Amino acid sequence: MDFHTATEKAKAFTKRPTDEEFLEFYGLYKQATVGDVNVERPGALDLKGKAKWDSWNKHKGLSKAEAEKAYIATYEKYAPKYA
């Protein structure tokens, strides 16, 4: 399975992953498509934005290829539960 296929299949989950699981996907997706965090961390009142930023920043230093592999592995881990 390639990264693009995994992202499309994850978007098509029939059940919604938990917030923590969603953030796992989000952080790896951003790292794979953008690279290291390149924006300021959101302010104290933006709880959702901060959680997303933190999840992305957690993968800092991973190459895009490594992040893609990790995303695919994450998809395969959760697919039986949500697909």
Buried (B, 14 or more C-beta within 10 A) or exposed (E): EEBEEBBEBBEEBEEEBEEEBBBBBBBBBBBBEEBEBEEEEBEEEEEEEBBBBBBBBBBEEBEEEBBBBBBBEBBEEBBEEBE
